[in-house]
Every structure is written in structure tokens, then in C-alpha cells.
């Protein structure tokens, strides 16, 4: 049973399963993956045997890390990087050196390791893992500036830490002055060439993807994947170990030079990264012996504690001086520094290198790195969110409502929502419509609402309800679906015609309405927004002879023949929500209803027959007008 193919497939399956379970349980995926790796490895069920992969294990690790770093680079928005560049630059450059130095001292003093082995450990734990930081930041829902610093540090410091680890490993294997001098020159060459190769490679790939039909439709994702792997391998051939910096830089370039396949490419890379992260963590965790971790004893725990409680806070305190970050932001930044896949991968490679040269310490080194990963991930994963909450660094709750489509009913719905105390943001691709909403004092974002960057500008991380109410039912459904899938917006309502399918999303309003007709009515100021209260079941005996009531009650999908009114908003106690097809009225519900003024009397009779009663203030106004 123990063959390379069995090990590979089982690790792949376990990685996907582990991350799926972690997603459901809302815990860091790496916690489950490490447990699966140990449980399925030689110290557990012995189903996953990394040794069967031989040297192929490290080839898989290198290529997978390249793809993961490219995907991480794509997620970094250049404008945000520029705004926080001081803190990011210091953390990536000086922070890496400070962490490496601190970890070296801690492991030497607490574990009693040689200076060379301690230095190698220090270089391996300089990095914070983007594969862990990204999901963690998303779960904590941090304010944009702090989230950008954490994510950028995680992506950009990985190549620096990996290159530094390779330099220290070379010195450890051949300890002389010439090796150190040569290594120093090599590091500068690797950094310089990696930057240039990443920018050039990213521009070429972005150009291929931006020109329509240059790459055959449907081939864009595999072309991008092939290009990333080629860039990584060719960079390493020309300048060894430079590829690990080239790929995240290329990712930043491609991610900020938008193309018509931007969304599909991001989805593909994200799914591929999830697949590879699971595979790598299971394989690498299975390659670590429990006995090696136990042999570290309490000194190993003390070393991890020193990294978390002493080294990281000093690092952040020095690197963020004068950066513009507040004291509370610096506290959270000092507390959240989980290590990830790059530390694990390079640690395994370093351990094999030491063993192959007959040097001791490889197993202890790998065990200590995995103990560091487990400790920092558990701490950040289970305490980061509560700490962010206590420090007031989390974004406000999802109480904002985003409306696609401004004219007519869109603007009226926005007004009643705002009057009820709800935050509203409009999206529209028509500049004239945007000006109308801006003149009314609303927050407006102009552009294609099916593009991620447009929704980011609209701060969709704060949106609790996405409403599509253009005259295009298909676009409305696409919008609320996109908001749910890409920004986890919990509720979506779409205005649709009665012949549209409604299985995918919830229909807006209690029935479908002719939005174009209402746009004209609103434009000609032929409407009035009234307040009604639900007092009981409808009186069936008073049904409109034309059948206008049919289908207008709970969940009906028919369109009212004369479309005399639209039920916009319901207030039920402290709850305020737009109406939908599945709305069930309850006694005491208060509704904001827009009425076509020429049909006001007929609308009043129809609503009364349905169990609604005009609010006293509204009745007084009507009497006065009469």
C-alpha cells in the first residue's frame, strides 16, 4: 500500500477534507491539517508516507509554494500598499533581521543549540505565513490599513525569509569566510534579479490576459498557471533561489493590472492554493516525528513563548515607529504573527540538507519549526479575533445596505432606509443616475457592480444586504449572487419579472413590479410614500373585482394589473428590512409604502382589504389635503 501515488492522493484528499472541516468549524485550517498529517503519517495510521516520494517531495513543495505566493501577491492592492509602505517596508526588511536575530538568541540560550543551528532556526521563523494570515484577517474583519499591513508582510516577507534561510544553510554546510561573502553577494543578486524578473514576467502575463482573443477563451487560467511555473523555474535557473521572490512580485503586477478574466483567474488561483496548501501541510506534518517534538521538552515551549512575547513585540515596536499606525494597531500587529507553509517547507529542505552532509540537528530543527507553527497559529487563531474586538479594530457590523440601480424605486427605497437609520450605498454604471443620488446625499460608487474592485470601493465587507433593482432581472440576480459568493454578504434580494426563475435568489418586494413604469412615475413626482400598519388577516370578501389583489399577498409572484403601490420597507419592533416574496405580515408590522397618487383611493381600498390600516398621521394629512 505504501507507494508514492497512494501517499500523494491520500494527502491531497486529506488536505481538502481538513480545510472543509475547518471552514465549517471556523477554526484555522492549519490546525486540522497538522492533526491529519500526524494522524495519517508514520506515527499514526501510516497511510501517508512522505519518504516514498523521495526527492520528489521537495520538487512538489517548491512548485506548490510558487503558486501559493503568486496567488498571495494577486490579492495585494497596490494603492493600499503605497499608503502603508513605511510599516510594510520596515517589517519586511528590518523586521526579518530582528526576528531572525531574536529567534537565534532565544534558541541558543533556551535550547542550548549551537550558534549555527540557532541561526538556521532564526532564519526559518522570520516569515509570517500568507496562507494563515489571509483567512485570519478575513475572519477578524480588521480595518483596511491594519489588514493591508498584515497581509502584505505575510506575502512579501516569505521570499526574504526563504532566501535568508538558504544563505544560512549554505554557511552551515560550508562554514568559512568565503562562503559567507559569496552568500551575501548571492542574496543581493537574488533579491535584485527576483524583483526585475517578477515585474517583467508580471507585465508580460498581464499583457497576454488583457488583450482579448490573444489567449483562446477558456485557456486563460492554464496559461497563467504555466506562466507562473515557467517564471519560477527559469528565474531559479538564471539566478538560484530568485524564483521565490519573482512569483509574488509577478502576482502583485497581474493583480493590479486588471483584465477581463480577472475574476476567473482569482477564483482559479484561490482554489488551486487551497488544494496545494492542504497537500503540503499534510505531507510535511507527516514527515515530522512526534518523538522529536517531545524531545524538545519545555525549552521548546519557552522558545516559542519568547518569539511571541518578546521578539515579535520588540520587532513591531521598532519597525512601526512613525508609521502612522495607532498604539492599538501596533499591539494587535505584535500579537498576530502566525508562521505558515513556507517555514514548514524550507525547514524540511534544510533538515534534509543537514542530514545529507552528516550534520546533526536536522530533525530537532524541523520539529522546532513545526512547534512554532502550531503555537503561533493556535494563539493567533483563537485569540486574535477577541483581541481585535477589545481593541476596537474590527470593522463595524454588517448593517449597510447596497442597492444596484438608482432611478425611481431605488432612490425611494434608499430614502426610507436612510430615514429608518440604515446606512445605504448605491451602485450604478450611469453617471447621470450617480449624480442624482449624490445630490440627495447618498454614498455612490460608479462602475460595473460585477467587478470585485467596484464592490471593494463600496466597502462590501460592511454590507449585510445586497439589493438588485435595475430593470434587468438577470443582472439583479447576478449582482446579489456575486456579492454573496465573493464578499459573504448574508442577504440578497433581486427585483425580477414574474416569468424569471426565482429559485437562486429571493425576489424583492412582495410581488414583481414594472420598474420602468415606476421610474416614470417617480420622475414626474406622481408618487407618495405613506406609512401603514398591519392589523389583521385580509377580508377576502372585499377582493378587487379586477383581480388586482390576486397574487399580491404573501409570497405572490404575479404582477398587480394596475400596480397602484409598492411595499418598500417593514419595521417590526427593532427590526427594519425591505420586503421580499417570502414576507409574511404580522400584527403590528409597520410598512413604508409608495403609492401612485392618481390611484391613491384604489390603493387604500386594496391595502385595507389585505389587512393594512393607514397610520393616523397619514390619515390626518389626507383629510387636510381633501
N, C-alpha and C positions, 0 to 999 in steps of 0.2 A: 504493500500500500504506500510505502514511503518513497515517492518519486517526485521529481521536480514539478511535474504538471499537477499532481494532486495537491502539493503544498501551495502552489500558485493559485489554483482555483479555489481551494478552501479558504485561503487568506483573503482572496478577493470577495468571496461571498460573505465571510465573517465581517469584513470591513463595512460592507454595505448594510448588513443587518445591524451591526453595532451602532452605526450612525443613525439609522432609522429609529432604533430603540431610544437612543439619546435624545433625538429630536422630540419624540413623544413625551419623554420624561422631563424635558427641558433642563438637561444637565450637559456639561461639556462632553462632546463626543469622545475626546481623547481618553477620558476616564473609563468608558466602556471598552474602547479599543485596546487599551493596555491590559485590562482584565481578560479580554478574549484572547489576546496574544499569549499571555501567560497560561491561561486555561487550556488552550489548544496546542501549546508548544511542548517541548520535551519534558518540562516539569509538570505537565498536566496530562491531557489525553493523548499527546504525541501524534496528533493528526497533522499538525503543521511543523515541518522540519526544515528550517531555513538552510541548514547545511547541505541539503540535497540540491540547492540552487547553485552552489559553488560560487565562483566569481560573478556569475550572472546576477546574483543578488544585488551587488553594488552597481552593476550597469542599470538594473531596474530602478534602483534608488536614485541614481544621478538623473536619469531621464524624467522620472516622475517629479523630482524636486524642481527641475527646469520648468515643467508645465505648471506646477503649483505656483512658482514665483512669478511666472508670466501672468497668470490669472490674478494674482495679488496686485501686480503692477497696473493691470487694467482698471482696477477698482479705485485707483487714486486719482482724484480730480486735481488737475494742475493748479487751478486758481486757488484752491484751498491749501495746497502745498506751499504756494508762494506766500500766502497770508501768515502761515505758521512756520516759515522756513528757518527762522533763527533757532527755535527749540528743536526742530527736526534735525537740522544740520549738526547741532552740538550733540544731540543724543546718538546720532549715527556714527559720528567720528570720535569725539572725546568720550562720549558715554560708553562706547565699545571698549576703549582703552581703560577707563576707570573700572568698568565691570570686570574686565579681564584681570587687572591688577588686584582688585579686591578679592575675587574668587581664588586667585593664585595664593594670596596670603592666607586666606581662610582655610583652604585645603591643606596647605603646608603645615600650618600651626595645629589645626584640629585633627587632621587625619594622619599627620606625620609622613606625608608623601615627600618624595624628592622634589627639588625645585623644578626640574624639567617636567615631571608628570603633573605637578600642580599647575605649571604654566599651560600645559596642554588642556587641562580641565578648564582653566580660566578662559582660554580662547573659545572653547566649545559652548560655554554658557553665556557668552556676551550677547547672543541673539535672543530676541523675543519672537515667538512663532506667529506669523500672519494667519496660519491655519487655525490657531486657537484665539488670537486676538480679535480677528474679524467677527466670528459668531458671537464672541463675548461682548464686544462693543454693541453689536446689534441687539443683543438681549438686554443690555443695560440701558439702551436708548440714551446715550450721552449727548450732550450738547455738541454741535458740529466741530468747533475748534478743538476740543479735547479729543473727540473721536478721530479727527484727522491726524493729530499728533501720534496717537497710539497706533493707528493703522499704518501710517507711513513709516514709523520706526520699525514695526514688525516686518514690513516688506523690504525696506532698504538696508536694514542692519544685517539681515541674513547673509547676503553676499560678502559683506565686510567681515563678519564673523567667520564664515567658511574659509575665506582667503587667509585670514589671520591664523586659523587652526591649521591650515595646510603648511604655512610658513613655520609655525612652532613644531609641527610634526617632522618636517624636514630637518630642522635643527636637532630635534630629539634623536633622529635616526643617524645623523652625521654631525655630531656636536663639535664644530670648530668655527673659528672666526670667519673663514672664507665662506662657509655655508650661510652664516648669519648675514654677511654683507651681500652675498648673491641673492639671498632670500629677500632682503629689503628692497633691492632693485627690482626683483621679480614682482613683489607686491605692488610697487608703483606702476610697473608695466601692466599688470593685470587690471588694476583699477582704471588706468587711463584707457587702455585698449577696450576694456569691457564697456566703459561709458560710450566711447565712439561707436563701437560695433552695435551696441544696443540702440543708439539714436538712429544710425544709418539703417539697420535692419528693421526697426520700427517704422521708419518713414517709407521704406520700400513696401512692407506688408500693408501699411495703411493706404498707400497709393493703389496697390492691387485691389484692395477691397472697396475703395471709394469710387473707382471707375466702373460704372455699370457694364455688365456683359463681358468685361475683361476676363473675369473668372466665371466659368459656367454656373448658372443658377443651381443652387443645391450643393456646390462643391466648396463654398467659401470656408466652412468650418474645417474641413480636412486640409485645405490649402494652408490655412492659418496654423494648424497643428504641425504640418510638415515643415512649415517655415520656421516655427519656434524651435523644433528639434534640430533642424539644419543649422540655425543660428548658434545654438548651444554647442553642437559638436564642432562646427567649423571654427568658432571662437577658441575652443579648447585646443584644437589642432594648431592654430596660429600662435596663440599665447596660452599655455596651460593654465587651467582654472579660471580663465577670464569669462567663460560662458555663464557662470552662475551670477555674474553681475549684468551681463549683456541682456539676458532674457527679462528680468524685471524692468529694466530701463526701456526695452522694446515694448513691454506691456503698458507702461505709462504713456508712451508715444501713441500707440494704437488706440488706447482707451480714450485719449483726449482729442484725437483726430477722428471725429465721428464718421461712420459710414452707414450705408443703407442696410447693412446686415449687422449693425452694432448689437441690437438686442439678441439676435440669434447666436451671435458669436459669444456674447457674455454668458448666455444660458448654457451653451455647449461647454465652454471652458469651466464654468462653475460645476456642472455635473461631472465633468471629467476629473476635476480636482477632488471632489467628494469621493469618487471611486478610488483615486490614487492615494489619497490620504488614509483611507481605511485600509487599503492593501499594505501600505508601508508601515503603519503603526502596528498592525497585527504581526507582520513578518519580523520587524525589528524588536518588538516586545518578546516575541517567541525566542529570539536569539539571545536573550538575557537570562542568566540563571538566577533563580531565587536565592540560592546559597550565596552567590556573590553579593547580593544586596544585603542579606542578613549578616554577612561578614563585615560590612561597613559599621554595623552597630550604631550606637548613639552618636559617635563622632560624625557619622554621615548625616544624621538628622541635624546636628548642631551646625554643620557646614551649610546645609540648605537654609536653616534659620538665619545664619549670618548673611547669606546672599539677600534674603528677603527683608530683614530688619535693619541691616547696617549698610551693605554695599549699595543696594538699589536706592534707598533714600538719599545717601550722600551723592550718588551719581545724578539723580534728578535735581537735587538742590543746587548743585554746581552748574549743571547744563541748562537750567531754565532761568538763571538769574537774568533779569532784564528782558525776558522773552515776551512779556505781556500776559503770561498765564497767571491766574489768581492763585492765592495760597491754597485754596480748597482744591483747585485743579491739580496743583503740584502734589498734594497729598495723595490723591487718587492715582496719579501717574506713578508715584513712587510705590504704591501698593500693588498695582496691576502690571505684572511683568512675567506672564507665563511663557515657558520655553516650549518649543514645538518640534516639528518634523525635521528641520534642518539640523538642530542639535543632535537628535537621535541618529540621523543618517550619517553625519560626519563623525560622530562618536564611534559608530560601528566600523567605519572605514579606518579611523585612527587605531582602534583596538586591533584590527587585523594587521595593520602596518607594523605595530609594535611586536605582535606575535611572530610575524614573518621574519623579523630581524633578531629574534631571540631575546627581546627585551621584556621585562616583567611589567605588570601593571595594566595591561590591556583590558582584562576582564573587570578589574576594580574600576577603571576609568569609565567603561561603558555602564556599569551598574550605578556609579555615582551620578552620571548624566541622566539616566532614567529615573533615579530617585529625585533628582532636581526637577525634572519634567513633571513627575507625578505630584510633588509637593507644591510647586508654583501653580500648576493648573487647578488642583483642588482648592487651593486658597483663593485664587482669583475667581474661579467659577462659582464658589459658594458664598463668598463674602463681598465680591466686587459690587454686585447689584445693591445689596443693603447699604454698603458704604456710600455709593453714589447717591442713593436716596437720602441718607443722613446729611450728606454734604450739599444737597440741593443742586446736584449736577446733572440730574436726569431731565429729559425734555418733559414738558407738561403732558398731561393725559391726552389721549386721542379724542378731543372734544370738538375739533374743527370739522366743518362740512365743506367738501369740494363739489362745485357744480360746473359741469361742462355744458355750455350753452347759455348765453346771456339774455337775448331778447325775450320780451313777453313774459311768460310764466316763470322763466328762470330768474329774472330780476325780481319779480313779485315774491317768489319763494325765498330769495335771498333777503328781501326786506323783512318778511315776517320772522324768519330765523334770527336775523340780527336784532329785531325788536324783542325777541324772546331771550336774548342774551347769548346766542350761539355765534361762534366765530365762523365766518364764511369766506372762502376764496373762490373766485371764478376763473375758469379757463376757457379760452376761445381763440380761434385762428383768424377771426375777423377783427382788424384793428379798430374799425368804427364801433363795433359792439364793445370792445375793451374800453374805449374812451367813455362810452355811456355809463358803464359800471363804475369806472374810476371817478366820474363826476358825481356819482351817488355815494362816493366814499368807501367803495369796496376794494379789497385787495384783489388784484387781477394779474394773471400770468398769460401772456400772449404766446401762442405756438401750438404745435401738434401735441395733443394730450396723450398720444400713444407713444411718445418718446420719453425715455427714462429721465433725461436731463430736464425736461419741462416739468415733470412731476416732482423732481428734486427741488427745482426752483419754487414750486408751490408748497414745499415743506410737507410732503405726504406722510412723513413719519409722524405728523401730528393729526392726520386726518382719520376720523372714525367712521365717516360715511361718505361714499363717493356717489354722486348723482349724475347720471347722463340724461340730459333733457334737450338735446338738439332735435331737429325734425327727422334725423336719420336714426331709426331704431337700431340698426345694425351697429352703427358707431357707438351708440349709447351702451349697448351690451359689451362691445369690445373694451370700452373705457373702464367700466366697473370690473370686468374680469381682469384686465391688466393691472388695475390698482390693487386688486386682491392678491394676485399672483406675485407681483413684484414688490409691493410695499406692505403686504399683510393687512390691508385695510379691512376691518372686520365686517363692514356692511356695505352693500352696493345696491342701488335702485336705478332702474332704467325705464325711461318713457318709451313705450312701444305701441305699435298699432295692433289691433286685435288679431290680425292674421299672423303676427310674429310668434315664433316659438318662445315660451317663457320658462322652459324647464331649467335653463342655465342660470338665469338671474331672476331677481324679484322685480315685478313690474311696479313702476312709480304711480302714485295716486290710486284711488280705489277702483278706477276704471281707466281705459285708454281715452285720450282726448286728442282733438285735432289741434296740434300745437301751432300750426301756421295760422289757423283761424284766430286763436287766442293772441298770437303776436300782433295781428292787425287790430284786434280789439284794444289791447293794451296801448298800442301806438296811438290810437285815436281817442285815448282816455275814456273808453266806454266801459270801464270796469270799476268795481268797488270791492274792497276787502272787508269782510264782515266777520264778527265773532258769533259762533253758535255753540250751544251746549246740548249734549245728548241726554235725553230724559227718559227714553224707554223704547220698546220694540215698535217697529213701523206698523201703521194701520193699513193692512192690506186692502181694506175696503175702499180706501181713498186713492188707489193707484191711478196714475195719469192715464187717461183714455188713449193717448197716443203711444202708450207703452214706454214712455221716457224713463220710468223708474226701473223697468226690467233690466237686470244686469248691473244696475248701479249700486246695489247693496253689496255686502261683504264678499270680497273676492271676485266680484263680477268682472268679466273681460269684455263685455260688449261696450260699444261706444254709445253714449247717450245721443239720441237722434238730434236734439236741438242744442246740446252741450251748453246748458244755461249756467253752470257753475263748476268750479273745481275745488275739491277739498285739499288744501295745501299742507296744513300742519295740525298736529294734535298735541294738546297739553293734557297730560294725565298725571295729576299730582305734581311731583318734581320732574317727571319725565317729559321731554319735548322731542317729537320725532315727526318726520314727513310721513304722509300716508302712503300705503302700498296696497297691492292687490290682496294681501292676506290680512289687512286690517280688520279687526273685529271691534266694533264700538262697545264701550262700557258706560254705564250710567255715570255721569259726572265728567265725561270727556269734553274738553273744550276745543273747538276746531276753528282754525282761521280759513275762511272760505272766500274765494274770489268769485264774484257774481257779475254776469253780463247785465249791465244796467237796464237795457230795454226789456230783458226777460226777468227782471228782479221779482215781480209778483209771482210769476210761474215758478221761479226757483224757490221762493219762500214756501209755496204750497207743496212742492215736491219734497223739500227738506223736512217740512213738518210731517208729511206722510211717512217719512223714513224714521221719525222719532227724534228729530232735532228741533231745537227751540232757539229763536233769535235771542241773543243776550240783551238784557234790559237796556243797556246804554245804546245799543244799536237800534232798538225799537224807538227810543226817545228821539234819536236823530232822524229816523224815518218819518215819525209823526211831525216833527218840526219842519222837515222838507215838504211834507204834504200840505 
